[in-house]
Amino acid sequence: MLLPSQQLADLSERFSICLSGKTSPANCDVRYRQLYWLMVFNKQGELQHACRLGDELGKVTKQGFDVPNAFIEIVEDAIKKPASLQQMQRDYVAAGGSTKAFAALNQKVKDLQGVGQMHTAEFLAKVADKAKDPVLSRARGLMVEADACSHQVINHGAYKHLRTGIGAFVQAHPDHAMAGELLTPLLEVGMKYSFDVAGKCRSYAQQWANNDATAAHKKIADRLLKRGEQVVAKTKKELGEMKPSDYGYLRSLAVCGDAKATLAKLESTKTFGVFRPIHKEWRAEAQAKLAGSK
């Protein structure tokens, strides 16, 4: 056993180690809290390395180490990493948000297996004004946020926050190169658990292509409408090949905006945990759609 042991006592005098389950240190958001994470911090208290402990121990013990020494090997290797997440963030600011600095920061987040990814998204938005291209930095933050949302336990609030952020960005910068690219995470991540995706797209398109809209606003609004129609058409096709008992059947009904069928399926479905706010929203929006059609 490693805990308690002299090996761990010796190790703790050299490194700050966090084994995270239900909680994690500030700015070290994790994607899946049902897993145990190992986080190693340097002498400055900055995040040097993070990994899924069980997976990493499995890899190292296969090399011939017992569990205690495998743990020590992982920590020893972690502290040799070239830079902390916070150092990579400082480098990004110092480089004026250069493409190279962003690539390095993004790679660090990947090396950390996504730990601190949402914090990094917030960081990119916060320091945007210090970048040579502030708008690009904000767009990068949204892309990082979308990736974090797509690799975490289903989170209704996170999807809503992402939709709001992308919608505001496109409204402000419809002709920016990243505006078109952000339509993909808006649809595939932000609206993945939305009721009536086509209707959601029409709502955004109306906001973007209002009376004061520019040609760029109208162009990207049209792109969103077409993309939304494609998503719904694809989902309807998949729905036709599914059984009512299949996982994802209810979500597909909601995505297609079938109010009557969605409400009927919700009545026969038991709602658990993370789906409670999502199902509540589907029910309210489906009822509103039916009421509006009368």
VMD Tcl script that draws the C-alpha trace (Angstrom):
set ca {
  {0.00 0.00 0.00}
  {1.14 3.54 -0.71}
  {-1.10 5.25 1.84}
  {0.16 5.63 4.51}
  {3.81 4.94 3.79}
  {7.27 6.39 4.20}
  {7.44 6.63 0.41}
  {4.52 9.05 0.34}
  {5.87 10.95 3.33}
  {9.20 11.47 1.54}
  {7.42 12.40 -1.67}
  {5.14 14.96 0.03}
  {8.19 16.86 1.30}
  {9.25 17.49 -2.30}
  {5.94 17.94 -4.14}
  {2.42 19.26 -3.60}
  {0.11 16.44 -4.64}
  {-3.65 16.52 -5.01}
  {-5.84 13.47 -5.47}
  {-9.13 14.91 -6.70}
  {-12.48 13.18 -6.65}
  {-15.59 15.24 -5.98}
  {-13.63 18.46 -5.44}
  {-10.61 20.03 -7.09}
  {-8.30 23.02 -6.48}
  {-9.22 26.45 -7.81}
  {-8.87 26.83 -11.58}
  {-8.38 23.07 -11.98}
  {-11.78 22.18 -13.40}
  {-12.01 18.52 -14.39}
  {-14.18 16.89 -17.03}
  {-15.35 13.74 -15.22}
  {-15.58 13.90 -11.44}
  {-16.43 10.21 -11.06}
  {-12.77 9.50 -11.85}
  {-9.83 10.15 -9.53}
  {-7.33 12.66 -10.82}
  {-3.71 13.18 -9.84}
  {-2.55 16.80 -9.93}
  {1.05 17.79 -9.33}
  {2.00 21.39 -8.54}
  {5.46 22.97 -8.66}
  {7.07 24.99 -5.87}
  {5.18 28.10 -6.98}
  {1.88 26.27 -6.53}
  {1.24 26.16 -10.28}
  {-0.28 23.16 -12.06}
  {2.52 21.15 -13.63}
  {0.73 17.94 -14.52}
  {-2.63 16.19 -14.26}
  {-3.87 12.76 -15.27}
  {-6.49 10.13 -14.57}
  {-4.73 8.28 -11.77}
  {-6.15 4.84 -12.42}
  {-5.28 4.89 -16.13}
  {-1.75 6.15 -15.49}
  {-1.05 3.65 -12.71}
  {-2.21 0.89 -15.02}
  {0.26 1.94 -17.71}
  {3.23 2.24 -15.35}
  {2.61 -0.99 -13.41}
  {2.66 -2.84 -16.74}
  {6.28 -1.68 -17.03}
  {7.14 -3.75 -13.95}
  {6.61 -1.25 -11.10}
  {4.54 -2.06 -8.04}
  {1.79 0.45 -7.18}
  {3.77 2.57 -4.66}
  {6.76 2.93 -6.97}
  {4.51 3.44 -9.99}
  {2.93 6.40 -8.17}
  {6.36 7.84 -7.39}
  {7.44 7.35 -11.00}
  {4.38 9.27 -12.24}
  {5.04 12.19 -9.89}
  {8.77 12.26 -10.66}
  {8.01 12.35 -14.37}
  {5.34 15.02 -13.90}
  {7.66 17.52 -12.27}
  {10.03 17.24 -15.24}
  {7.39 18.71 -17.53}
  {8.80 21.86 -19.19}
  {6.26 24.40 -17.93}
  {3.17 24.84 -15.78}
  {-0.23 25.80 -17.17}
  {0.12 29.23 -15.60}
  {3.53 29.75 -17.23}
  {2.05 28.90 -20.62}
  {-0.68 31.45 -19.98}
  {1.92 34.11 -19.13}
  {3.83 33.20 -22.29}
  {0.64 33.71 -24.30}
  {0.24 37.25 -22.95}
  {3.94 38.04 -23.43}
  {3.72 36.90 -27.05}
  {0.71 39.11 -27.71}
  {-1.52 36.09 -28.26}
  {0.54 34.74 -31.16}
  {-0.51 31.61 -33.02}
  {2.56 29.78 -31.73}
  {1.85 30.74 -28.11}
  {-1.78 29.69 -28.41}
  {-0.79 26.33 -29.93}
  {1.60 25.74 -27.02}
  {-1.06 26.69 -24.45}
  {-3.63 24.47 -26.13}
  {-1.17 21.56 -26.20}
  {-0.51 22.00 -22.48}
  {-4.22 21.71 -21.77}
  {-4.32 18.52 -23.83}
  {-1.31 17.17 -21.92}
  {-3.25 17.88 -18.72}
  {-6.09 15.76 -20.16}
  {-8.41 18.75 -20.07}
  {-7.87 19.76 -16.44}
  {-8.09 23.56 -16.32}
  {-9.61 23.78 -19.81}
  {-12.64 25.84 -18.81}
  {-10.37 28.10 -16.78}
  {-8.17 28.54 -19.86}
  {-11.24 29.53 -21.90}
  {-12.03 32.19 -19.31}
  {-8.38 33.28 -19.31}
  {-8.35 33.81 -23.09}
  {-11.41 36.03 -22.86}
  {-10.03 37.93 -19.87}
  {-6.66 38.77 -21.49}
  {-8.07 39.40 -24.97}
  {-7.29 43.11 -24.81}
  {-3.62 42.29 -24.24}
  {-3.43 40.30 -27.46}
  {-2.48 41.81 -30.81}
  {-5.81 40.51 -32.12}
  {-8.31 40.79 -29.23}
  {-11.21 39.48 -31.30}
  {-9.27 36.36 -32.28}
  {-8.35 35.75 -28.64}
  {-12.03 35.88 -27.65}
  {-12.90 33.48 -30.46}
  {-10.16 31.11 -29.32}
  {-11.64 31.24 -25.82}
  {-15.02 30.19 -27.20}
  {-13.49 27.31 -29.16}
  {-11.66 26.09 -26.04}
  {-14.89 26.45 -24.03}
  {-16.78 24.41 -26.64}
  {-14.19 21.65 -26.49}
  {-14.41 21.62 -22.69}
  {-18.21 21.36 -22.87}
  {-18.02 18.47 -25.32}
  {-15.71 16.47 -23.06}
  {-17.48 16.79 -19.73}
  {-20.48 15.40 -17.91}
  {-23.64 16.87 -19.49}
  {-24.04 20.40 -18.10}
  {-27.15 22.41 -19.02}
  {-25.71 25.69 -17.73}
  {-22.44 25.25 -19.62}
  {-24.24 24.68 -22.94}
  {-26.36 27.78 -22.39}
  {-23.30 29.87 -21.53}
  {-21.56 28.68 -24.70}
  {-24.58 29.51 -26.89}
  {-24.81 32.96 -25.38}
  {-21.10 33.61 -25.89}
  {-21.04 32.48 -29.52}
  {-24.25 34.31 -30.33}
  {-22.84 37.56 -28.94}
  {-19.54 37.09 -30.79}
  {-21.20 36.56 -34.17}
  {-23.51 39.53 -33.56}
  {-20.49 41.75 -32.87}
  {-18.11 40.32 -35.50}
  {-20.11 38.70 -38.34}
  {-17.35 39.21 -40.89}
  {-14.53 37.80 -38.76}
  {-13.00 34.57 -40.09}
  {-13.80 32.77 -36.82}
  {-17.50 33.70 -36.92}
  {-18.22 31.01 -39.50}
  {-16.09 28.43 -37.70}
  {-17.99 29.03 -34.47}
  {-21.24 27.89 -36.09}
  {-20.05 24.29 -35.79}
  {-19.61 24.27 -31.99}
  {-22.78 26.35 -31.64}
  {-24.77 23.59 -33.34}
  {-22.84 20.46 -32.38}
  {-22.12 21.38 -28.76}
  {-24.23 24.35 -27.67}
  {-27.44 23.00 -29.22}
  {-26.79 19.28 -28.77}
  {-29.38 19.12 -26.00}
  {-31.67 21.88 -27.28}
  {-35.33 21.56 -28.16}
  {-36.21 22.53 -31.75}
  {-32.75 23.24 -33.17}
  {-34.23 24.72 -36.34}
  {-36.29 27.10 -34.22}
  {-33.22 28.06 -32.17}
  {-31.36 28.80 -35.39}
  {-34.22 31.00 -36.63}
  {-34.11 32.92 -33.37}
  {-30.37 33.62 -33.70}
  {-30.73 34.44 -37.40}
  {-33.44 36.99 -36.61}
  {-31.20 38.62 -34.00}
  {-28.25 38.80 -36.38}
  {-30.24 39.86 -39.46}
  {-32.38 42.57 -37.89}
  {-33.27 45.90 -39.50}
  {-29.80 47.35 -38.82}
  {-27.99 44.25 -40.08}
  {-25.07 44.40 -42.47}
  {-24.58 42.12 -45.46}
  {-22.19 40.06 -43.30}
  {-24.90 39.58 -40.66}
  {-27.40 38.37 -43.26}
  {-24.87 36.07 -44.87}
  {-23.91 34.28 -41.65}
  {-27.57 34.15 -40.56}
  {-28.37 32.30 -43.79}
  {-25.45 29.93 -43.16}
  {-26.77 29.12 -39.70}
  {-30.28 28.45 -41.01}
  {-28.96 26.04 -43.64}
  {-26.70 24.28 -41.13}
  {-29.61 23.97 -38.69}
  {-31.81 22.42 -41.37}
  {-29.05 19.91 -42.14}
  {-28.76 18.92 -38.48}
  {-32.50 18.36 -38.18}
  {-32.67 16.41 -41.47}
  {-29.84 14.14 -40.32}
  {-31.46 13.64 -36.91}
  {-34.83 12.78 -38.48}
  {-33.15 10.14 -40.62}
  {-31.43 8.65 -37.54}
  {-34.71 8.79 -35.64}
  {-36.38 6.71 -38.32}
  {-33.84 3.96 -37.71}
  {-34.21 3.99 -33.91}
  {-36.54 2.26 -31.49}
  {-38.39 4.31 -28.84}
  {-36.37 2.45 -26.19}
  {-33.00 3.38 -27.74}
  {-30.68 5.77 -25.93}
  {-30.88 9.17 -27.60}
  {-34.42 8.69 -28.93}
  {-35.89 11.37 -26.68}
  {-33.07 13.79 -27.43}
  {-33.60 13.25 -31.15}
  {-37.31 14.04 -30.80}
  {-36.39 17.24 -28.96}
  {-33.76 18.26 -31.53}
  {-36.34 17.86 -34.31}
  {-38.78 20.05 -32.38}
  {-41.57 17.46 -32.30}
  {-43.45 18.98 -29.38}
  {-46.23 16.41 -29.04}
  {-43.94 13.38 -29.29}
  {-41.35 14.96 -26.96}
  {-43.96 15.62 -24.26}
  {-45.37 12.10 -24.59}
  {-41.92 10.54 -24.29}
  {-41.06 12.75 -21.30}
  {-44.16 11.44 -19.52}
  {-42.88 7.88 -19.78}
  {-39.25 8.72 -19.01}
  {-37.74 8.90 -15.53}
  {-35.44 11.91 -15.25}
  {-32.15 11.64 -13.38}
  {-29.42 14.06 -12.27}
  {-27.90 16.13 -15.04}
  {-30.95 15.69 -17.29}
  {-33.39 17.36 -14.88}
  {-32.81 20.96 -16.08}
  {-32.65 19.79 -19.70}
  {-35.92 17.86 -19.53}
  {-37.54 20.76 -17.68}
  {-36.53 23.10 -20.51}
  {-37.74 20.66 -23.20}
  {-41.10 20.33 -21.47}
  {-41.58 24.09 -21.14}
  {-40.54 24.82 -24.72}
  {-42.61 21.97 -26.17}
  {-45.67 23.16 -24.27}
  {-45.08 26.72 -25.48}
  {-44.76 25.51 -29.09}
  {-47.99 23.57 -28.89}
  {-49.79 26.52 -27.32}
  {-48.50 28.83 -30.05}
  {-49.71 26.54 -32.80}
  {-53.33 26.59 -31.59}
}
mol new
graphics top color blue
foreach p $ca { graphics top sphere $p radius 0.5 }
foreach p [lrange $ca 0 end-1] q [lrange $ca 1 end] { graphics top cylinder $p $q radius 0.2 }
display resetview
